[in-house]
Amino acid sequence: MRNLKKRAILWLSVISMFILACPLTVFAEEAEEAAQPAMYATFWALIPPIVAIALALITKEVYSSLFIGIVVGALFFSGGNFEGTILHVFNDGIISVLTDSYNMGILVFLVILGIMVALMNKAGGSAAFGRWASAHIKSRVGAQLATILLGVLIFIDDYFNCLTVGSVMRPVTDKQNISRAKLAYLIDATAAPICIIAPISSWAAAVSGFVPGEDGLSVFVKAIPYNYYAILTIVMMVGMVLMKTEFGPMAKHEKNALAGDIFSDGKHTSSEEVEVNTKGGVSDLLIPIICLVVCCVVGMIYTGGFFSGSNFVEAFSNSDASVGLALGSFFGLLITILLYVLRRVLTFKESMECVPEGFKAMVPAILILTFAWTLKAMTDSLGAKIYVAELVKSASGNLMNFLPAIIFLVGCFLAFATGTSWGTFGILIPIVVEAFAETNPQLMIIAISACMAGAVCGDHCSPISDTTIMASAGAQCDHVNHVSTQLPYAILAAAVSFISYIVAGFVQNPFISLAFAIVLMIAVLVLVKKIMAEKITEE
């Protein structure tokens, strides 16, 4: 263990020294500050997130890894200038992302949800639901299917999905000795993949806005059958649960969970005694959650102009998810406090004690999100979007039928490196529309779907993705554990999706290619189950 730590420190030191030296040599010839850095819109623009991700996976420590990635980006931008590096990290990075209204709205929503979870726990609502679920859900398969079902039902927004499903289902999955890593995977796999194929969601609204000159919502609906990664992730998730099989690091986590160690750290167990408020009932969990859902929907359509004359679909398409979720969660919190005080489950003083408690519970997620957003700001300042856009444009003239598969891979890599699905949509979808709108509309639909699927896939794999961070927070699972256990599953679904996009590029029929993708995914799962069964027999 000590040798591992020494190696990690050595890695950090060597990489840091290389990073400090590299830009100094590259920019030594520049006598004065240029408007754009020499590395602008080159492959070097993707190095900062690659460094951060590599360090996170090597050291298992996410905060320092993200910060080093941020410093690398700032060094590249400033040309090795100390003052310029510091100012870029803080003025153009941390302070900038924290003063962005959209980001701040998400953080407010996150904090309020943390407070609501603390309230529900203190009121005994979570424990009461756990007892009720234990009487009705008596198997590991049932608990996992219930988690998936709840995730599917909450299709409005991925942030809302992650934290709500986590808070509701943790008592149930803990009771059935399901690892927190598996819970985080189930949450993550029913967040973005569900939202990206739901016509009424914040994601549908975002994608619709990225399709210039076209009916965005109509294009989104037509692209759903081609969104292989999202559909196959759901097929794979349900298939793995029903087949009762796991592979990769997840298999170890689930084995430990069956022995009572749901965190796989030897310190926490599902049987630990926790003081519970006996006054609380199942309604003290369900009513706040239902109120939260309703208030958030109302908040989102309010920001989209529903109460100013727009219809529901238009209001949802034009909604500001950040403001809507912040407003909705605030009113949900007020209703929850009022409910508990009137029912005398909690006093007003006890309710207020949950405010700092809920805030503290969300500090790790807030810190990771802030660093992830800052890292994205660094890559944006280095022109990563322009570099990737040029790559895709250069490929659009050749191998047209293979282009959906190529775009899928580009989307995966870009979302993985930047940690953002929506940013990936914004870069790739306009390029696809420009390339195919007049020459091959059907291939345009397939390619747009490949953009969305690749973005979601990269988002799933990336440790700096906000959705992945939210899933870890919702399951209260170690973030690096969630990333390392989910990665093999995401890669398997991505591999099948890639093959399916090659087929779709030639067939260009939504039903034939989707049927092929699902059959191939099921065949792969059966093969995985057989391999894992043989491995267990050998052991």
C-alpha positions as CSV (number, residue, x, y, z in Angstrom):
1,M,0.0,0.0,0.0
2,R,2.9,2.4,0.9
3,N,4.6,1.6,-2.4
4,L,1.4,2.4,-4.3
5,K,1.2,5.8,-2.5
6,K,4.9,6.5,-3.2
7,R,4.4,5.6,-6.9
8,A,1.3,7.9,-7.1
9,I,3.2,10.8,-5.5
10,L,6.1,10.1,-7.9
11,W,3.7,10.1,-10.9
12,L,2.2,13.4,-9.7
13,S,5.6,15.0,-9.3
14,V,7.0,13.8,-12.7
15,I,3.9,14.9,-14.6
16,S,3.8,18.2,-12.8
17,M,7.4,18.9,-13.6
18,F,6.9,17.9,-17.2
19,I,3.8,20.1,-17.4
20,L,5.7,23.1,-15.9
21,A,8.6,22.6,-18.3
22,C,6.7,21.8,-21.5
23,P,4.8,25.1,-22.1
24,L,7.9,27.1,-21.1
25,T,9.9,25.6,-24.0
26,V,7.0,25.8,-26.4
27,F,6.3,29.5,-25.7
28,A,9.9,30.7,-25.1
29,E,10.0,32.3,-28.5
30,E,7.0,34.5,-27.9
31,A,8.1,38.0,-26.9
32,E,4.6,39.4,-26.2
33,E,1.3,38.0,-25.2
34,A,-0.8,36.8,-28.1
35,A,-4.5,37.0,-28.4
36,Q,-4.7,33.2,-28.6
37,P,-2.3,30.6,-27.2
38,A,-0.1,28.7,-29.6
39,M,-1.8,25.5,-28.6
40,Y,-5.2,26.9,-29.5
41,A,-7.5,24.4,-31.4
42,T,-4.8,21.7,-31.5
43,F,-4.6,18.3,-29.8
44,W,-2.9,19.9,-26.9
45,A,-6.2,21.5,-25.9
46,L,-7.4,18.0,-24.9
47,I,-4.3,17.3,-22.7
48,P,-5.6,19.0,-19.5
49,P,-8.7,16.7,-19.1
50,I,-6.7,13.7,-20.1
51,V,-4.1,14.5,-17.4
52,A,-6.9,14.9,-14.8
53,I,-8.7,11.7,-15.7
54,A,-5.5,9.7,-15.8
55,L,-4.4,11.0,-12.4
56,A,-7.8,10.3,-10.9
57,L,-7.7,6.7,-12.1
58,I,-4.1,6.2,-11.0
59,T,-4.2,7.9,-7.6
60,K,-7.9,7.3,-6.8
61,E,-8.0,10.9,-5.6
62,V,-10.3,13.1,-7.6
63,Y,-9.8,16.6,-6.1
64,S,-6.1,17.0,-6.6
65,S,-6.3,15.3,-10.0
66,L,-8.9,17.8,-11.3
67,F,-7.0,20.7,-9.9
68,I,-3.7,19.6,-11.6
69,G,-5.7,19.3,-14.9
70,I,-6.9,22.9,-14.4
71,V,-3.4,24.1,-13.7
72,V,-2.1,22.3,-16.9
73,G,-4.8,24.1,-18.9
74,A,-4.0,27.4,-17.4
75,L,-0.2,26.9,-18.1
76,F,-0.9,26.0,-21.7
77,F,-3.1,29.1,-22.1
78,S,-0.7,31.6,-20.4
79,G,2.4,30.2,-22.1
80,G,4.0,29.3,-18.8
81,N,3.6,32.8,-17.3
82,F,3.1,32.5,-13.5
83,E,0.8,35.5,-13.1
84,G,-1.2,34.6,-16.2
85,T,-1.6,31.0,-15.0
86,I,-2.9,32.0,-11.6
87,L,-5.3,34.6,-13.0
88,H,-6.6,32.2,-15.6
89,V,-7.2,29.5,-12.9
90,F,-9.2,31.8,-10.7
91,N,-10.6,34.8,-12.7
92,D,-11.4,32.8,-15.9
93,G,-11.9,29.5,-14.1
94,I,-13.2,29.0,-10.6
95,I,-14.6,32.4,-10.0
96,S,-16.1,32.6,-13.5
97,V,-17.9,29.2,-13.3
98,L,-19.2,30.0,-9.8
99,T,-20.6,33.4,-10.9
100,D,-22.3,31.8,-13.9
101,S,-26.1,31.9,-13.3
102,Y,-26.8,28.5,-14.8
103,N,-24.1,26.8,-12.7
104,M,-25.2,28.6,-9.5
105,G,-28.8,27.5,-10.1
106,I,-27.6,23.9,-10.3
107,L,-25.6,24.3,-7.1
108,V,-28.7,25.8,-5.3
109,F,-30.8,22.9,-6.5
110,L,-28.1,20.5,-5.2
111,V,-27.9,22.1,-1.8
112,I,-31.7,22.2,-1.4
113,L,-32.0,18.5,-2.3
114,G,-29.3,17.7,0.2
115,I,-31.3,19.5,2.9
116,M,-34.5,17.7,1.8
117,V,-32.7,14.3,2.1
118,A,-31.4,15.3,5.6
119,L,-35.0,16.3,6.5
120,M,-36.5,13.0,5.3
121,N,-33.8,11.0,7.1
122,K,-34.3,12.9,10.4
123,A,-38.1,12.7,10.1
124,G,-37.8,8.9,9.7
125,G,-39.4,8.9,6.3
126,S,-36.5,7.1,4.6
127,A,-36.3,4.5,7.3
128,A,-40.1,4.0,7.2
129,F,-40.0,3.5,3.4
130,G,-37.1,1.1,3.9
131,R,-39.3,-1.0,6.3
132,W,-42.3,-0.9,3.9
133,A,-40.1,-1.8,0.9
134,S,-38.5,-4.7,2.9
135,A,-42.0,-6.1,3.4
136,H,-42.8,-5.9,-0.3
137,I,-39.4,-6.2,-2.0
138,K,-37.9,-9.4,-0.8
139,S,-35.1,-10.0,-3.3
140,R,-32.0,-8.3,-4.7
141,V,-33.6,-8.6,-8.2
142,G,-36.7,-6.9,-7.0
143,A,-34.8,-4.0,-5.3
144,Q,-32.8,-3.4,-8.4
145,L,-35.8,-3.5,-10.8
146,A,-37.6,-1.1,-8.4
147,T,-34.6,1.3,-8.7
148,I,-34.6,1.0,-12.5
149,L,-38.4,1.6,-12.6
150,L,-38.2,4.7,-10.4
151,G,-35.3,6.0,-12.6
152,V,-37.4,5.5,-15.7
153,L,-40.3,7.4,-14.2
154,I,-38.2,10.4,-13.3
155,F,-37.3,11.3,-16.9
156,I,-37.6,15.1,-16.6
157,D,-34.0,15.9,-15.7
158,D,-30.8,13.8,-15.1
159,Y,-29.7,15.9,-12.0
160,F,-33.1,15.5,-10.4
161,N,-33.2,11.8,-11.3
162,C,-29.8,11.0,-9.8
163,L,-30.4,12.7,-6.4
164,T,-34.1,11.7,-6.0
165,V,-33.7,8.0,-7.0
166,G,-30.6,7.8,-4.7
167,S,-32.4,9.2,-1.6
168,V,-35.5,7.0,-2.1
169,M,-33.8,3.7,-3.0
170,R,-30.8,3.7,-0.7
171,P,-32.7,2.1,2.3
172,V,-34.1,-0.5,0.0
173,T,-30.9,-1.5,-1.7
174,D,-29.0,-1.4,1.6
175,K,-31.5,-3.8,3.1
176,Q,-30.9,-6.3,0.2
177,N,-27.1,-6.0,0.5
178,I,-26.7,-4.3,-2.9
179,S,-23.4,-2.4,-3.1
180,R,-23.4,1.3,-3.3
181,A,-21.3,1.0,-6.5
182,K,-24.2,-1.0,-8.1
183,L,-26.8,1.5,-6.9
184,A,-24.7,4.3,-8.4
185,Y,-24.6,2.5,-11.7
186,L,-28.4,1.9,-11.7
187,I,-28.9,5.6,-11.0
188,D,-26.5,6.8,-13.6
189,A,-27.8,4.3,-16.2
190,T,-31.4,5.6,-15.7
191,A,-30.5,9.3,-15.7
192,A,-28.9,10.5,-19.0
193,P,-29.9,7.4,-21.1
194,I,-33.6,7.9,-20.1
195,C,-33.6,11.7,-20.5
196,I,-31.9,11.5,-24.0
197,I,-34.8,9.3,-25.3
198,A,-37.6,11.2,-23.5
199,P,-39.3,13.9,-25.7
200,I,-40.4,15.8,-22.6
201,S,-37.1,16.4,-20.8
202,S,-34.5,19.1,-20.3
203,W,-32.2,17.1,-22.6
204,A,-34.8,17.1,-25.4
205,A,-35.1,20.8,-25.0
206,A,-31.3,21.2,-25.2
207,V,-30.9,19.0,-28.3
208,S,-33.8,20.7,-30.1
209,G,-32.0,24.0,-29.7
210,F,-28.9,22.7,-31.3
211,V,-30.5,21.8,-34.7
212,P,-30.4,25.0,-36.8
213,G,-32.9,25.3,-39.6
214,E,-34.8,22.2,-38.6
215,D,-37.8,21.3,-36.4
216,G,-35.7,20.4,-33.4
217,L,-38.3,18.4,-31.5
218,S,-39.4,16.4,-34.6
219,V,-35.7,15.6,-35.4
220,F,-35.3,14.5,-31.7
221,V,-38.2,12.1,-31.9
222,K,-37.0,10.6,-35.2
223,A,-33.6,10.1,-33.7
224,I,-34.8,8.0,-30.7
225,P,-34.8,4.6,-32.4
226,Y,-31.2,5.2,-33.5
227,N,-30.0,6.2,-30.0
228,Y,-28.3,2.8,-29.5
229,Y,-26.1,3.6,-26.5
230,A,-29.1,4.8,-24.4
231,I,-31.4,2.0,-25.4
232,L,-28.7,-0.7,-25.1
233,T,-27.6,0.6,-21.7
234,I,-31.2,0.0,-20.5
235,V,-31.4,-3.4,-22.1
236,M,-28.0,-4.3,-20.6
237,M,-28.9,-3.0,-17.1
238,V,-32.2,-5.0,-17.0
239,G,-30.5,-8.1,-18.6
240,M,-27.7,-8.1,-16.0
241,V,-30.2,-7.8,-13.1
242,L,-32.4,-10.6,-14.4
243,M,-29.4,-12.9,-15.3
244,K,-27.9,-12.2,-11.8
245,T,-24.5,-11.7,-13.2
246,E,-21.7,-9.0,-12.9
247,F,-18.2,-8.6,-14.3
248,G,-15.2,-6.5,-13.8
249,P,-14.7,-4.5,-10.5
250,M,-18.5,-4.5,-10.0
251,A,-18.4,-8.3,-9.4
252,K,-16.0,-7.7,-6.4
253,H,-18.2,-5.0,-5.0
254,E,-21.3,-7.1,-5.2
255,K,-19.5,-10.1,-3.6
256,N,-18.4,-7.8,-0.7
257,A,-21.9,-6.5,-0.4
258,L,-23.4,-10.0,0.0
259,A,-21.0,-10.4,2.9
260,G,-22.3,-7.1,4.4
261,D,-19.8,-4.6,3.2
262,I,-21.8,-2.4,0.8
263,F,-19.0,0.1,0.4
264,S,-16.2,-2.4,-0.2
265,D,-14.0,-0.5,2.3
266,G,-14.3,-2.8,5.3
267,K,-15.5,0.1,7.4
268,H,-19.2,0.4,6.7
269,T,-21.9,-2.3,6.6
270,S,-25.6,-2.4,5.7
271,S,-26.4,-3.6,9.2
272,E,-25.0,-0.6,11.1
273,E,-27.5,0.7,13.7
274,V,-28.8,4.3,13.0
275,E,-31.0,6.2,15.3
276,V,-34.4,6.5,13.7
277,N,-37.3,8.9,14.4
278,T,-40.2,6.5,15.0
279,K,-42.8,9.2,14.4
280,G,-42.1,9.2,10.7
281,G,-44.1,7.2,8.2
282,V,-43.9,6.3,4.5
283,S,-45.9,9.4,3.7
284,D,-43.1,11.5,5.1
285,L,-40.9,10.4,2.2
286,L,-43.5,10.1,-0.5
287,I,-45.3,13.4,0.0
288,P,-42.1,15.5,-0.1
289,I,-40.8,13.6,-3.2
290,I,-44.1,14.0,-5.0
291,C,-44.2,17.7,-4.1
292,L,-40.7,18.1,-5.3
293,V,-41.5,16.5,-8.7
294,V,-44.6,18.7,-9.2
295,C,-42.9,21.9,-8.0
296,C,-39.9,21.2,-10.3
297,V,-42.1,20.6,-13.3
298,V,-44.1,23.8,-12.6
299,G,-40.8,25.7,-12.1
300,M,-39.5,24.5,-15.4
301,I,-42.6,25.3,-17.5
302,Y,-42.8,28.7,-15.7
303,T,-39.3,29.6,-17.0
304,G,-40.5,28.4,-20.4
305,G,-43.4,30.9,-20.5
306,F,-46.3,28.4,-19.8
307,F,-48.1,31.0,-17.7
308,S,-47.5,33.6,-20.4
309,G,-49.4,31.8,-23.1
310,S,-47.1,29.0,-24.3
311,N,-48.4,25.4,-24.5
312,F,-46.8,22.7,-22.3
313,V,-44.5,21.3,-25.0
314,E,-43.2,24.7,-26.0
315,A,-42.8,25.8,-22.4
316,F,-40.7,22.7,-21.7
317,S,-38.6,23.2,-24.8
318,N,-37.9,26.8,-23.9
319,S,-37.4,26.2,-20.2
320,D,-34.3,27.1,-18.2
321,A,-33.6,23.9,-16.2
322,S,-31.3,25.6,-13.8
323,V,-33.7,28.3,-12.7
324,G,-36.7,26.0,-12.9
325,L,-35.1,23.3,-10.7
326,A,-33.9,25.9,-8.2
327,L,-37.3,27.5,-7.9
328,G,-39.2,24.1,-7.8
329,S,-36.8,22.6,-5.2
330,F,-37.2,25.7,-3.0
331,F,-41.0,25.4,-2.8
332,G,-40.7,21.7,-2.4
333,L,-38.4,22.4,0.7
334,L,-40.9,24.9,2.1
335,I,-43.8,22.4,1.8
336,T,-41.7,19.6,3.4
337,I,-40.8,21.7,6.4
338,L,-44.4,22.8,6.8
339,L,-45.6,19.2,6.5
340,Y,-43.2,17.9,9.2
341,V,-44.0,20.8,11.6
342,L,-47.8,20.5,11.2
343,R,-47.6,16.7,11.7
344,R,-45.2,17.2,14.7
345,V,-42.7,14.8,13.2
346,L,-40.0,17.5,13.6
347,T,-40.0,20.8,15.3
348,F,-39.1,23.9,13.4
349,K,-35.8,24.1,15.2
350,E,-35.0,20.4,14.2
351,S,-35.9,21.2,10.6
352,M,-33.5,24.2,10.6
353,E,-30.7,22.0,12.0
354,C,-31.0,19.9,8.8
355,V,-30.0,22.9,6.7
356,P,-26.3,22.9,7.5
357,E,-26.3,19.1,7.7
358,G,-27.7,18.8,4.1
359,F,-25.3,21.4,2.9
360,K,-22.3,19.5,4.4
361,A,-23.5,16.3,2.8
362,M,-23.3,18.0,-0.7
363,V,-19.9,19.7,-0.2
364,P,-17.9,16.9,-1.9
365,A,-20.3,16.9,-5.0
366,I,-20.2,20.7,-5.1
367,L,-16.4,20.8,-5.0
368,I,-16.0,18.1,-7.7
369,L,-18.6,19.9,-9.9
370,T,-16.8,23.3,-9.5
371,F,-13.5,21.7,-10.5
372,A,-15.1,19.9,-13.4
373,W,-16.7,23.1,-14.7
374,T,-13.4,24.9,-14.3
375,L,-11.6,22.2,-16.2
376,K,-14.1,22.6,-19.0
377,A,-13.5,26.3,-19.0
378,M,-9.8,25.6,-19.5
379,T,-10.4,23.3,-22.5
380,D,-12.8,25.9,-24.0
381,S,-10.2,28.6,-23.7
382,L,-7.7,26.4,-25.5
383,G,-10.2,25.8,-28.4
384,A,-10.9,22.1,-27.9
385,K,-14.3,22.5,-29.5
386,I,-12.9,24.0,-32.7
387,Y,-10.2,21.3,-32.9
388,V,-12.8,18.5,-32.7
389,A,-15.2,20.3,-35.1
390,E,-12.5,20.5,-37.7
391,L,-11.7,16.8,-37.3
392,V,-15.4,15.9,-37.9
393,K,-15.6,18.2,-40.9
394,S,-12.6,16.7,-42.5
395,A,-14.1,13.2,-42.2
396,S,-17.5,14.1,-43.6
397,G,-16.4,14.0,-47.2
398,N,-15.3,10.3,-47.1
399,L,-16.7,7.1,-45.8
400,M,-20.2,8.6,-45.5
401,N,-21.9,5.3,-44.5
402,F,-19.3,4.9,-41.7
403,L,-19.7,8.4,-40.5
404,P,-22.4,7.7,-37.8
405,A,-20.0,5.2,-36.2
406,I,-17.1,7.7,-36.4
407,I,-19.2,10.5,-35.0
408,F,-20.2,8.2,-32.1
409,L,-16.5,7.6,-31.3
410,V,-15.7,11.3,-31.6
411,G,-18.7,12.2,-29.3
412,C,-17.5,9.6,-26.8
413,F,-14.0,11.0,-26.7
414,L,-15.1,14.6,-26.5
415,A,-17.6,14.1,-23.7
416,F,-15.1,11.9,-21.9
417,A,-12.4,14.5,-22.1
418,T,-14.6,17.5,-21.3
419,G,-17.2,15.9,-19.0
420,T,-20.1,17.5,-20.7
421,S,-22.9,15.9,-22.9
422,W,-24.6,19.2,-23.8
423,G,-21.3,20.8,-24.8
424,T,-20.7,17.8,-27.1
425,F,-24.2,18.2,-28.7
426,G,-23.5,21.9,-29.3
427,I,-20.3,21.1,-31.1
428,L,-21.2,18.1,-33.2
429,I,-25.0,18.5,-34.1
430,P,-24.7,21.7,-36.1
431,I,-21.8,20.2,-38.1
432,V,-23.9,17.1,-38.9
433,V,-26.9,19.2,-39.9
434,E,-24.7,21.2,-42.3
435,A,-23.1,18.1,-43.8
436,F,-26.3,16.0,-44.4
437,A,-29.4,18.2,-44.3
438,E,-29.6,18.6,-48.1
439,T,-27.7,15.5,-49.3
440,N,-29.1,12.7,-47.1
441,P,-31.7,13.6,-44.4
442,Q,-32.0,10.0,-43.1
443,L,-28.3,9.7,-42.6
444,M,-28.5,13.1,-40.8
445,I,-31.0,11.7,-38.3
446,I,-28.7,8.7,-37.7
447,A,-25.7,10.9,-37.3
448,I,-27.5,13.3,-34.9
449,S,-28.5,10.3,-32.8
450,A,-24.8,9.1,-32.9
451,C,-23.8,12.5,-31.5
452,M,-26.3,12.2,-28.7
453,A,-25.4,8.5,-28.0
454,G,-21.6,9.3,-28.0
455,A,-22.1,12.2,-25.7
456,V,-24.0,10.2,-23.2
457,C,-21.5,7.4,-23.4
458,G,-18.5,9.7,-22.8
459,D,-20.4,11.4,-20.1
460,H,-21.0,8.0,-18.4
461,C,-17.3,7.0,-18.6
462,S,-15.8,10.3,-17.5
463,P,-15.0,10.9,-13.8
464,I,-15.3,14.7,-14.4
465,S,-18.9,14.5,-15.7
466,D,-21.5,16.3,-13.6
467,T,-24.0,13.5,-14.1
468,T,-21.5,10.9,-12.9
469,I,-20.7,13.1,-9.9
470,M,-24.4,13.4,-9.2
471,A,-24.9,9.7,-9.4
472,S,-22.1,9.1,-6.9
473,A,-23.7,11.8,-4.6
474,G,-27.2,10.2,-4.9
475,A,-25.9,6.8,-4.0
476,Q,-23.5,8.2,-1.4
477,C,-20.8,6.1,-3.1
478,D,-17.1,6.9,-3.4
479,H,-16.8,8.7,-6.7
480,V,-13.7,6.8,-8.0
481,N,-15.4,3.5,-7.1
482,H,-18.4,4.4,-9.1
483,V,-16.3,5.4,-12.1
484,S,-14.1,2.3,-12.0
485,T,-17.1,-0.1,-11.6
486,Q,-19.2,1.5,-14.3
487,L,-16.5,1.9,-16.9
488,P,-16.4,-1.8,-18.1
489,Y,-20.3,-1.8,-18.4
490,A,-20.2,1.5,-20.4
491,I,-17.5,0.2,-22.7
492,L,-19.4,-3.0,-23.4
493,A,-22.5,-1.1,-24.3
494,A,-20.4,1.3,-26.4
495,A,-18.8,-1.5,-28.4
496,V,-22.2,-3.0,-29.3
497,S,-23.4,0.5,-30.2
498,F,-20.5,1.2,-32.4
499,I,-21.1,-2.0,-34.4
500,S,-24.8,-1.1,-34.6
501,Y,-24.0,2.3,-36.0
502,I,-21.9,0.7,-38.8
503,V,-25.0,-1.4,-39.7
504,A,-27.4,1.6,-39.4
505,G,-25.1,3.6,-41.7
506,F,-25.7,1.1,-44.5
507,V,-29.2,-0.2,-43.8
508,Q,-30.7,3.2,-42.8
509,N,-33.9,1.6,-41.5
510,P,-34.7,2.4,-37.8
511,F,-36.5,-0.9,-37.1
512,I,-34.1,-3.4,-38.7
513,S,-31.0,-1.8,-37.2
514,L,-32.5,-1.4,-33.7
515,A,-33.6,-5.0,-33.7
516,F,-30.1,-6.0,-34.7
517,A,-28.6,-3.9,-31.9
518,I,-30.9,-5.4,-29.2
519,V,-30.3,-9.0,-30.4
520,L,-26.6,-8.4,-30.4
521,M,-26.6,-6.9,-26.9
522,I,-28.6,-9.9,-25.5
523,A,-26.2,-12.3,-27.2
524,V,-23.2,-10.5,-25.7
525,L,-24.9,-10.6,-22.2
526,V,-25.5,-14.4,-22.6
527,L,-21.8,-14.8,-23.5
528,V,-20.7,-12.7,-20.5
529,K,-22.8,-14.8,-18.2
530,K,-21.4,-18.0,-19.6
531,I,-17.8,-16.7,-19.2
532,M,-18.4,-15.5,-15.6
533,A,-20.0,-18.8,-14.7
534,E,-17.0,-20.7,-16.0
535,K,-14.6,-18.4,-14.1
536,I,-16.5,-19.0,-10.9
537,T,-16.4,-22.8,-11.5
538,E,-12.6,-22.6,-12.0
539,E,-12.2,-20.7,-8.8
